């Protein structure tokens, strides 16, 4: 059972990835980014998740570079945006991301959404970057089982991670079981359902009984399933609160009660629809 913020998940290529990271989606203002990222570092976060689409790779790279934390202690993820997929565009845009992040090697590179048009070309570029050791691990986002099955037909490298929308209203258990069988780590974006689940009465009851916030209960639920999480907040108190989830455990009954809340509700796009658009 996880006991500290520094706990890691061993990926299928033996790379250790922190199980509890920090997301920086929608954080583009420099002053806000300074405050948020430095607060996250202060409370112990060492894994940071960004993307080309977030328009803050340069901000994150500068702040982390100027921080007192050694590069070897950080784990940095970015994602190739939809418009930059394809073999050549993936390679050239990755070089730009690496420069913005002020890195010589990235820890994890993800395909942001599955693309029917560029499906295999993008992954072939990923495999080249991995073989050249410019990236320590490669993976995907928002891939459904059928997308992963398609990738298996021609991939030389199995994705290390699949970052998916996952929260109590969208538990994703069939997909997560498929990932487990193939040794692909499940990572939850929007682990709090973009706030949609925070007012759920069943979750509030569990939180009140345990004297924890509803957000802490949800994040703990993720951790106890060995899911990687990247909660995002711009509030210092909540940044610290989201990291303070290692002094309690949810019982089997509580875990089961949360599982029952699933209604297959997405707060983001449907991956199948995105697949056909890109």
C-alpha positions in Angstrom: 0.0 0.0 0.0 1.3 3.5 -0.9 2.6 5.4 2.1 4.3 8.4 0.7 4.2 10.9 -2.1 7.5 9.6 -3.4 6.1 6.1 -4.2 6.7 5.0 -7.8 5.2 2.6 -10.4 7.6 0.4 -12.3 6.8 0.8 -16.0 7.1 -2.1 -18.4 10.6 -1.0 -19.4 11.8 -0.9 -15.7 11.7 2.9 -15.6 10.3 4.2 -12.2 7.5 6.8 -12.6 6.1 8.6 -9.5 2.6 7.4 -8.9 1.4 10.8 -7.8 2.2 13.7 -10.1 1.1 17.2 -10.8 -0.8 18.4 -13.8 -0.4 21.9 -15.3 -3.3 22.1 -17.7 -4.7 25.6 -18.2 -1.8 27.2 -16.3 -0.4 29.7 -18.8 0.0 32.9 -16.7 3.7 33.2 -15.7 3.0 34.5 -12.1 0.4 31.8 -11.5 2.7 29.2 -12.9 5.6 30.3 -10.6 3.4 30.1 -7.6 1.7 26.8 -8.5 4.8 24.9 -9.6 7.0 26.1 -6.7 4.2 25.2 -4.2 4.0 21.7 -5.7 7.8 21.3 -5.4 7.6 22.5 -1.8 5.1 19.9 -0.8 7.0 17.2 -2.5 5.8 16.7 -6.1 8.5 15.6 -8.4 6.5 14.5 -11.4 5.0 17.2 -13.7 2.6 16.6 -16.7 2.3 19.1 -19.5 1.5 19.0 -23.2 2.2 20.9 -26.4 -1.5 21.8 -26.4 -1.2 23.4 -22.9 1.1 26.2 -24.2 3.2 26.1 -21.0 6.1 23.8 -21.8 8.5 26.8 -21.8 7.1 28.1 -18.5 7.4 24.8 -16.8 10.8 24.2 -18.2 12.1 27.5 -16.9 10.6 27.2 -13.4 11.9 23.7 -12.9 15.3 24.7 -14.3 15.5 27.5 -11.8 14.3 25.4 -8.9 16.7 23.9 -6.3 15.5 20.4 -7.2 18.0 18.3 -9.2 17.0 17.2 -12.7 17.6 13.6 -11.8 14.9 13.9 -9.1 12.2 15.1 -11.6 10.0 13.2 -13.9 8.6 15.2 -16.8 5.9 14.2 -19.3 4.7 16.0 -22.4 2.4 15.1 -25.2 2.4 15.5 -29.0 -0.6 17.5 -30.0 -3.1 16.5 -32.6 -1.9 18.9 -35.3 1.7 17.7 -34.9 1.1 14.0 -35.4 2.7 12.1 -38.3 6.3 11.0 -38.6 8.1 14.2 -39.5 5.9 16.6 -37.6 6.2 14.4 -34.4 10.0 14.4 -34.6 10.3 18.2 -35.3 7.8 19.3 -32.8 9.4 17.0 -30.2 12.7 18.8 -30.7 10.9 22.1 -30.0 9.3 20.7 -26.9 12.6 19.5 -25.6 14.1 22.9 -26.1 11.2 24.6 -24.4 11.4 22.3 -21.4 15.2 22.9 -21.3 15.9 19.2 -21.4 18.3 16.8 -23.2 16.1 13.8 -22.4 12.4 13.6 -21.7 11.1 11.1 -19.1 7.8 10.3 -20.8 6.3 11.2 -24.2 2.6 10.5 -24.9 0.4 10.6 -28.0 -2.3 13.0 -26.9 -5.2 11.5 -28.8 -5.5 8.5 -31.2 -5.4 9.5 -34.9 -6.9 7.4 -37.7 -4.8 9.3 -40.3 -1.5 9.3 -38.5 -1.9 6.2 -36.3 1.2 4.2 -37.2 3.4 7.1 -38.4 3.2 8.8 -35.1 4.1 5.7 -33.1 7.0 4.9 -35.5 8.4 8.4 -34.7 8.0 7.6 -31.0 9.9 4.4 -31.3 12.7 6.2 -33.0 12.9 8.8 -30.2 12.9 6.0 -27.7 15.6 4.0 -29.5 17.8 7.1 -29.7 17.3 7.5 -25.9 15.8 11.0 -26.3 12.9 9.7 -24.3 13.0 7.3 -21.4 9.5 5.9 -22.0 6.8 6.3 -24.6 3.0 5.9 -24.2 -0.4 7.0 -25.3 -3.4 9.0 -24.1 -7.1 8.2 -24.5 -6.6 4.9 -26.3 -9.5 2.6 -26.2 -9.1 -1.2 -26.3 -9.6 -1.3 -30.0 -6.9 1.4 -30.5 -4.4 -0.6 -28.5 -5.2 -3.8 -30.4 -4.6 -2.0 -33.6 -1.3 -0.6 -32.4 -0.2 -4.1 -31.3 -0.3 -5.3 -34.9 2.7 -3.2 -36.0 4.3 -1.8 -32.9 7.8 -2.8 -31.9 7.6 -1.1 -28.5 4.6 -1.6 -26.2 3.3 1.6 -24.7 4.5 2.1 -21.1 1.5 4.2 -20.1 -2.1 4.9 -21.3 -3.3 8.2 -19.8 -7.1 8.1 -19.7 -10.0 10.1 -18.2 -10.8 8.2 -15.0 -12.7 9.1 -11.9 -15.6 7.6 -9.8 -18.2 8.5 -12.5 -16.0 6.9 -15.2 -14.1 4.0 -13.6 -12.9 2.4 -16.9 -12.5 -1.0 -15.4 -12.7 -3.1 -18.7 -10.0 -0.9 -20.2 -7.9 -0.9 -17.0 -8.0 -4.7 -16.9 -6.8 -4.9 -20.5 -3.9 -2.5 -19.6 -3.0 -4.7 -16.6 -2.9 -7.8 -18.7 -0.5 -6.2 -21.1 1.6 -4.5 -18.4 0.7 -1.0 -19.5 0.3 1.5 -16.6 -3.0 3.3 -16.3 -2.7 7.0 -15.6 -5.8 9.1 -14.7 -6.2 12.5 -16.1 -9.0 14.5 -14.5 -8.8 12.2 -11.5 -11.4 14.3 -9.7 -13.7 14.4 -12.7 -13.1 18.2 -13.2 -15.0 18.7 -9.9 -18.1 16.8 -11.1 -17.9 14.2 -8.4 -16.9 16.4 -5.5 -20.6 17.0 -4.4 -21.6 13.3 -4.6 -23.4 12.5 -1.3 -21.8 9.0 -1.0 -18.3 10.4 -1.4 -19.1 13.2 1.0 -20.3 10.6 3.6 -17.1 8.6 3.3 -15.0 11.8 3.5 -16.9 13.1 6.6 -16.5 9.8 8.4 -12.7 9.7 7.7 -12.3 13.4 8.4 -10.8 13.9 5.0 -11.9 16.1 2.0 -13.8 14.4 -0.8 -10.9 15.1 -3.1 -8.5 13.3 -0.8 -10.9 10.3 -0.7 -11.1 10.1 -4.5 -7.3 10.4 -4.9 -6.8 7.7 -2.3 -9.3 5.5 -4.3 -7.1 5.9 -7.3 -3.9 5.1 -5.5 -5.3 1.9 -4.0 -5.9 0.6 -7.5 -2.2 1.3 -8.5 -3.4 4.1 -10.9 -1.0 6.9 -11.6 -2.6 10.3 -10.9 -1.9 13.9 -11.9 -4.3 16.2 -10.0 -4.1 19.8 -10.9 -4.9 22.8 -8.7 -4.0 26.5 -8.7 -4.8 26.9 -5.0 -1.9 26.5 -2.6 -4.1 24.9 0.1 -5.5 22.4 -2.3 -2.1 21.6 -3.7 -1.0 20.6 -0.3 -4.2 18.9 0.6 -4.1 16.7 -2.6 -0.6 15.5 -1.5 -1.8 14.7 2.0 -3.4 11.3 1.4 -0.9 9.0 2.9 -2.1 8.8 6.5 -5.3 6.8 5.8 -6.6 3.9 3.8 -10.0 3.2 2.3 -11.7 -0.1 3.5 -12.8 -2.7 1.0 -16.4 -1.6 1.6 -15.5 2.1 0.9 -13.7 1.1 -2.3 -16.7 -1.0 -3.4 -19.1 1.9 -2.6 -17.1 4.3 -4.8 -16.9 1.7 -7.6 -20.7 1.6 -7.7 -20.8 5.3 -8.6 -19.7 4.6 -12.1 -22.2 6.0 -14.7 -19.7 6.0 -17.7 -19.8 9.8 -17.6 -17.1 11.7 -19.5 -16.2 15.3 -18.9 -13.9 15.3 -21.9 -14.2 14.2 -25.5 -15.0 10.7 -26.6 -11.7 9.1 -27.9 -13.6 7.3 -30.7 -14.9 10.5 -32.1 -11.5 12.2 -31.7 -9.9 9.2 -33.5 -12.0 9.9 -36.6 -11.3 13.6 -36.6 -7.5 13.7 -36.4 
